[in-house]
Amino acid sequence: MSKVELKQLFNGLQTQMSAQLNTDREFINHPGSKGDALENAWIEWLRKYLPNRYCVDKAIVIDHEGNTSHQMDIVIYDNWFTPFIFNQNGFYYIPAEGVYAVFEVKPDIRGNVGDKNYIEYAGEKVESVRILKREAASFINGGKKFDPRPLTKIVGGILCSTNSYTRENNDTIEKHLKSLKDLRSIDLGCIADYGSFYVDYNPNEEITVIGQEAYLNFYSNRIFNKIKFSNADHSFVTFFMQLTRYLQQAIGTIPAINLNAYLKNIGEEVDEQI
């Protein structure tokens, strides 16, 4: 029986993405262009390796009342059960029910947007998605009709090329992450040349009650426990595995979208019987 050296394959994956990000950082000088290039590099990488059921785009998230999120650098959303995506003037508007995860992209995890550090700014953008209203609908599975399911978590994170904080410890990054409360809390991130990380919260049980209130209560009740960093040489691999674990085992499939909640805005409805 022949064998493949998995460590070698993982190292190849790590080297490939690292080289792309380093090229963008070193040779694109205009701040706006550099930012776009980094976002596109992360998007293309996620598109390449995530299963086809997931779409990855820059987008704005919208709910059935017309409320919108900030413009998100990366939105991972459903490609099977989300029946419509708005596209207006080059902007994608993703229904909130279809969203699995959102990420802010920065060249360095150290930096500021106005009076907010990048981690705080990322948390604010994540909150703008999580706070949107979602209404789950009943669904058919195996020929049987099921009641609406509880709302799923929305994963929030930050993706960076480098870390210019003091490298002797992770205290500064941990302090900023720990300061994010409620809907602003960040679940995971990747710093290309430093390591990936995930944040462990308590309690971390599943949401079992149907409705927006139970979903909001989940985030308001969870408390920072600890942060775990990977080795720098494994940053992309460990980030991708952790993201995949969240998508497939912590979220699974998004709730069925309530189409009538959206159509009500134009005075129309769909027949819910057949």
Kinemage of the C-alpha trace (Angstrom):
@kinemage 1
@onewidth
@group {chain A} dominant
@subgroup {mainchain}
@vectorlist {calphas} color= white
{ca met a 1} P 0.000 0.000 0.000
{ca ser a 2} L 1.407 3.382 -1.046
{ca lys a 3} L 1.153 6.364 1.274
{ca val a 4} L 1.145 10.116 0.852
{ca glu a 5} L 2.940 12.302 3.346
{ca leu a 6} L 0.127 14.489 4.683
{ca lys a 7} L 2.547 16.877 6.340
{ca gln a 8} L 4.119 17.583 2.963
{ca leu a 9} L 0.704 18.220 1.383
{ca phe a 10} L -0.297 20.576 4.195
{ca asn a 11} L 3.022 22.415 3.921
{ca gly a 12} L 2.430 22.856 0.191
{ca leu a 13} L -0.983 24.358 0.829
{ca gln a 14} L 0.498 26.688 3.439
{ca thr a 15} L 3.283 27.836 1.091
{ca gln a 16} L 0.910 28.455 -1.815
{ca met a 17} L -1.406 30.841 0.009
{ca ser a 18} L 1.402 32.558 1.886
{ca ala a 19} L 3.200 33.352 -1.360
{ca gln a 20} L 0.047 34.927 -2.835
{ca leu a 21} L -0.528 37.163 0.160
{ca asn a 22} L 3.120 38.205 0.387
{ca thr a 23} L 3.133 39.199 -3.294
{ca asp a 24} L 0.047 41.345 -2.860
{ca arg a 25} L 1.481 43.031 0.224
{ca glu a 26} L 4.893 43.789 -1.249
{ca phe a 27} L 4.119 44.896 -4.804
{ca ile a 28} L 0.769 46.694 -4.620
{ca asn a 29} L 1.362 50.108 -3.097
{ca his a 30} L -2.007 51.863 -3.304
{ca pro a 31} L -3.844 51.202 -0.006
{ca gly a 32} L -7.235 50.664 -1.657
{ca ser a 33} L -5.825 48.378 -4.345
{ca lys a 34} L -3.807 46.434 -1.791
{ca gly a 35} L -6.896 45.941 0.337
{ca asp a 36} L -8.911 44.712 -2.644
{ca ala a 37} L -6.123 42.359 -3.685
{ca leu a 38} L -5.876 40.831 -0.214
{ca glu a 39} L -9.630 40.366 0.001
{ca asn a 40} L -9.673 38.720 -3.433
{ca ala a 41} L -6.793 36.426 -2.479
{ca trp a 42} L -8.654 35.173 0.598
{ca ile a 43} L -11.904 34.826 -1.359
{ca glu a 44} L -10.285 32.795 -4.127
{ca trp a 45} L -8.568 30.546 -1.609
{ca leu a 46} L -11.811 29.841 0.249
{ca arg a 47} L -13.674 29.248 -3.016
{ca lys a 48} L -11.033 26.766 -4.070
{ca tyr a 49} L -11.106 24.615 -0.947
{ca leu a 50} L -14.604 24.915 0.533
{ca pro a 51} L -17.264 22.496 -0.794
{ca asn a 52} L -19.480 23.798 -3.593
{ca arg a 53} L -22.464 24.163 -1.258
{ca tyr a 54} L -20.784 27.328 0.083
{ca cys a 55} L -20.522 30.582 -1.881
{ca val a 56} L -17.888 33.192 -0.991
{ca asp a 57} L -18.208 36.863 -1.979
{ca lys a 58} L -17.845 40.449 -0.870
{ca ala a 59} L -21.390 41.434 0.019
{ca ile a 60} L -23.892 43.329 2.114
{ca val a 61} L -26.295 41.256 4.183
{ca ile a 62} L -29.975 42.236 4.196
{ca asp a 63} L -33.008 41.138 6.210
{ca his a 64} L -36.711 40.961 5.319
{ca glu a 65} L -37.322 44.454 6.721
{ca gly a 66} L -34.676 45.992 4.450
{ca asn a 67} L -32.098 46.484 7.205
{ca thr a 68} L -28.529 46.056 5.959
{ca ser a 69} L -25.149 45.200 7.417
{ca his a 70} L -21.904 47.012 6.770
{ca gln a 71} L -20.228 46.005 3.529
{ca met a 72} L -18.473 42.764 4.427
{ca asp a 73} L -15.094 41.791 2.992
{ca ile a 74} L -16.043 38.107 2.961
{ca val a 75} L -19.442 36.459 3.321
{ca ile a 76} L -19.747 32.677 3.253
{ca tyr a 77} L -23.320 31.862 2.369
{ca asp a 78} L -25.577 29.033 1.280
{ca asn a 79} L -25.598 27.905 -2.343
{ca trp a 80} L -28.379 25.306 -2.078
{ca phe a 81} L -31.323 26.617 -0.088
{ca thr a 82} L -31.086 30.399 -0.610
{ca pro a 83} L -33.421 31.016 -3.561
{ca phe a 84} L -32.441 34.585 -4.400
{ca ile a 85} L -29.463 36.936 -4.168
{ca phe a 86} L -29.945 40.630 -4.931
{ca asn a 87} L -27.396 42.212 -7.264
{ca gln a 88} L -27.661 45.977 -7.601
{ca asn a 89} L -24.993 48.215 -9.118
{ca gly a 90} L -22.336 45.560 -8.599
{ca phe a 91} L -23.194 44.928 -4.943
{ca tyr a 92} L -24.403 41.560 -3.726
{ca tyr a 93} L -27.169 41.645 -1.114
{ca ile a 94} L -27.361 38.297 0.679
{ca pro a 95} L -30.515 37.422 2.671
{ca ala a 96} L -29.532 37.095 6.332
{ca glu a 97} L -31.019 33.600 6.523
{ca gly a 98} L -28.448 32.348 4.001
{ca val a 99} L -25.316 33.487 5.860
{ca tyr a 100} L -22.924 31.028 7.508
{ca ala a 101} L -19.922 33.238 8.291
{ca val a 102} L -18.460 36.710 7.771
{ca phe a 103} L -14.864 37.948 7.891
{ca glu a 104} L -13.005 41.234 7.974
{ca val a 105} L -9.730 41.293 5.983
{ca lys a 106} L -6.757 43.439 7.021
{ca pro a 107} L -3.057 43.421 6.018
{ca asp a 108} L -2.001 43.497 9.690
{ca ile a 109} L -3.929 42.592 12.830
{ca arg a 110} L -2.408 45.695 14.403
{ca gly a 111} L -3.944 48.937 13.208
{ca asn a 112} L -6.846 51.306 13.595
{ca val a 113} L -9.895 52.565 11.746
{ca gly a 114} L -10.586 55.906 13.392
{ca asp a 115} L -10.579 55.344 17.132
{ca lys a 116} L -11.162 51.579 16.860
{ca asn a 117} L -8.424 48.972 16.589
{ca tyr a 118} L -8.816 46.444 13.769
{ca ile a 119} L -10.143 43.695 16.050
{ca glu a 120} L -12.750 46.003 17.561
{ca tyr a 121} L -13.669 47.227 14.069
{ca ala a 122} L -14.062 43.639 12.850
{ca gly a 123} L -16.323 42.883 15.809
{ca glu a 124} L -18.497 45.888 14.987
{ca lys a 125} L -18.922 44.666 11.408
{ca val a 126} L -19.745 41.137 12.569
{ca glu a 127} L -22.388 42.603 14.878
{ca ser a 128} L -23.998 44.435 11.938
{ca val a 129} L -24.734 41.015 10.390
{ca arg a 130} L -25.730 39.092 13.500
{ca ile a 131} L -28.239 41.731 14.586
{ca leu a 132} L -30.288 41.451 11.380
{ca lys a 133} L -33.689 39.787 11.705
{ca arg a 134} L -34.111 36.222 10.467
{ca glu a 135} L -37.342 34.273 10.220
{ca ala a 136} L -37.144 30.514 9.771
{ca ala a 137} L -39.852 28.622 7.893
{ca ser a 138} L -41.063 25.030 8.009
{ca phe a 139} L -39.252 22.605 5.722
{ca ile a 140} L -39.503 19.168 4.123
{ca asn a 141} L -36.960 16.443 4.866
{ca gly a 142} L -37.327 12.833 3.791
{ca gly a 143} L -40.875 13.559 2.652
{ca lys a 144} L -41.920 14.809 6.102
{ca lys a 145} L -42.776 18.371 7.076
{ca phe a 146} L -40.867 19.813 10.045
{ca asp a 147} L -41.492 22.940 12.073
{ca pro a 148} L -39.063 25.866 11.706
{ca arg a 149} L -35.715 25.120 13.294
{ca pro a 150} L -33.836 27.363 15.739
{ca leu a 151} L -31.704 30.061 14.168
{ca thr a 152} L -28.109 29.033 13.541
{ca lys a 153} L -25.013 30.804 14.787
{ca ile a 154} L -23.196 33.147 12.400
{ca val a 155} L -19.436 32.678 12.558
{ca gly a 156} L -17.440 35.910 12.740
{ca gly a 157} L -13.714 36.375 12.213
{ca ile a 158} L -10.738 38.359 11.004
{ca leu a 159} L -8.109 37.452 8.382
{ca cys a 160} L -4.692 39.136 8.232
{ca ser a 161} L -1.333 38.774 6.538
{ca thr a 162} L 0.914 39.628 9.481
{ca asn a 163} L 1.119 40.618 13.142
{ca ser a 164} L 3.247 43.596 14.157
{ca tyr a 165} L 2.317 43.450 17.828
{ca thr a 166} L 5.087 42.334 20.187
{ca arg a 167} L 5.762 38.725 19.259
{ca glu a 168} L 6.809 37.476 22.695
{ca asn a 169} L 3.215 36.760 23.681
{ca asn a 170} L -0.382 37.016 22.537
{ca asp a 171} L -1.596 39.168 25.421
{ca thr a 172} L -2.512 42.229 23.322
{ca ile a 173} L -4.504 40.239 20.771
{ca glu a 174} L -6.215 38.324 23.561
{ca lys a 175} L -7.070 41.553 25.387
{ca his a 176} L -8.748 43.010 22.289
{ca leu a 177} L -10.668 39.804 21.571
{ca lys a 178} L -11.738 39.491 25.194
{ca ser a 179} L -13.158 43.026 25.126
{ca leu a 180} L -15.666 42.082 22.406
{ca lys a 181} L -19.018 41.270 23.958
{ca asp a 182} L -22.342 39.898 22.802
{ca leu a 183} L -22.916 40.045 19.021
{ca arg a 184} L -19.457 41.585 18.460
{ca ser a 185} L -17.583 38.520 19.687
{ca ile a 186} L -15.151 36.923 17.238
{ca asp a 187} L -14.933 33.149 16.843
{ca leu a 188} L -11.726 32.609 14.898
{ca gly a 189} L -9.121 34.187 12.682
{ca cys a 190} L -5.964 33.659 10.698
{ca ile a 191} L -2.741 35.684 10.692
{ca ala a 192} L -0.838 34.251 7.749
{ca asp a 193} L 2.733 34.472 9.047
{ca tyr a 194} L 1.865 34.194 12.754
{ca gly a 195} L -0.800 31.518 13.243
{ca ser a 196} L -4.518 30.922 13.253
{ca phe a 197} L -6.610 31.163 16.395
{ca tyr a 198} L -10.003 30.259 17.761
{ca val a 199} L -11.781 31.640 20.807
{ca asp a 200} L -13.474 29.297 23.248
{ca tyr a 201} L -16.576 30.669 24.979
{ca asn a 202} L -18.704 29.440 27.878
{ca pro a 203} L -21.399 28.299 27.647
{ca asn a 204} L -21.089 27.032 24.088
{ca glu a 205} L -24.160 24.832 23.725
{ca glu a 206} L -26.368 24.751 20.670
{ca ile a 207} L -29.347 27.091 20.268
{ca thr a 208} L -32.379 24.887 20.882
{ca val a 209} L -35.235 27.393 21.105
{ca ile a 210} L -36.889 28.801 17.981
{ca gly a 211} L -36.842 32.525 17.348
{ca gln a 212} L -34.710 35.653 17.268
{ca glu a 213} L -34.858 36.205 21.025
{ca ala a 214} L -33.259 32.844 21.823
{ca tyr a 215} L -30.556 33.520 19.247
{ca leu a 216} L -29.768 36.949 20.729
{ca asn a 217} L -29.765 35.501 24.256
{ca phe a 218} L -27.169 32.939 23.213
{ca tyr a 219} L -24.691 35.669 22.287
{ca ser a 220} L -25.483 37.907 25.253
{ca asn a 221} L -24.865 35.019 27.674
{ca arg a 222} L -21.620 33.601 26.321
{ca ile a 223} L -18.400 34.627 28.057
{ca phe a 224} L -14.778 34.548 26.860
{ca asn a 225} L -12.950 31.489 28.209
{ca lys a 226} L -9.650 31.196 26.352
{ca ile a 227} L -7.917 31.681 23.020
{ca lys a 228} L -5.860 29.026 21.253
{ca phe a 229} L -3.167 29.878 18.674
{ca ser a 230} L -1.687 27.485 16.148
{ca asn a 231} L 1.936 27.269 15.070
{ca ala a 232} L 2.796 29.850 12.407
{ca asp a 233} L 3.759 27.071 9.983
{ca his a 234} L 0.216 25.675 10.131
{ca ser a 235} L -1.815 28.899 10.046
{ca phe a 236} L -3.864 28.215 6.903
{ca val a 237} L -4.390 24.515 7.496
{ca thr a 238} L -5.585 24.915 11.070
{ca phe a 239} L -7.785 27.901 10.177
{ca phe a 240} L -9.398 25.986 7.330
{ca met a 241} L -9.998 22.901 9.476
{ca gln a 242} L -11.501 24.979 12.284
{ca leu a 243} L -13.740 26.888 9.860
{ca thr a 244} L -14.870 23.624 8.266
{ca arg a 245} L -15.648 22.187 11.682
{ca tyr a 246} L -17.812 25.204 12.529
{ca leu a 247} L -19.630 25.124 9.182
{ca gln a 248} L -20.345 21.410 9.064
{ca gln a 249} L -20.649 20.371 12.710
{ca ala a 250} L -21.700 23.504 14.622
{ca ile a 251} L -24.061 24.987 12.009
{ca gly a 252} L -24.896 22.287 9.475
{ca thr a 253} L -27.672 23.596 7.246
{ca ile a 254} L -29.158 27.073 7.474
{ca pro a 255} L -32.815 27.528 8.460
{ca ala a 256} L -35.337 27.502 5.603
{ca ile a 257} L -35.979 31.072 4.485
{ca asn a 258} L -39.444 32.579 5.049
{ca leu a 259} L -40.155 33.881 1.549
{ca asn a 260} L -43.396 35.605 2.533
{ca ala a 261} L -41.514 37.755 5.036
{ca tyr a 262} L -39.622 39.281 2.094
{ca leu a 263} L -42.573 39.461 -0.327
{ca lys a 264} L -44.694 41.296 2.233
{ca asn a 265} L -42.634 44.418 1.430
{ca ile a 266} L -44.149 44.552 -2.071
{ca gly a 267} L -47.640 43.439 -1.083
{ca glu a 268} L -47.295 39.917 -2.460
{ca glu a 269} L -47.181 36.395 -1.053
{ca val a 270} L -46.484 32.828 -2.071
{ca asp a 271} L -48.881 29.943 -1.508
{ca glu a 272} L -47.537 27.864 1.363
{ca gln a 273} L -49.732 24.850 0.514
{ca ile a 274} L -49.420 22.402 -2.388
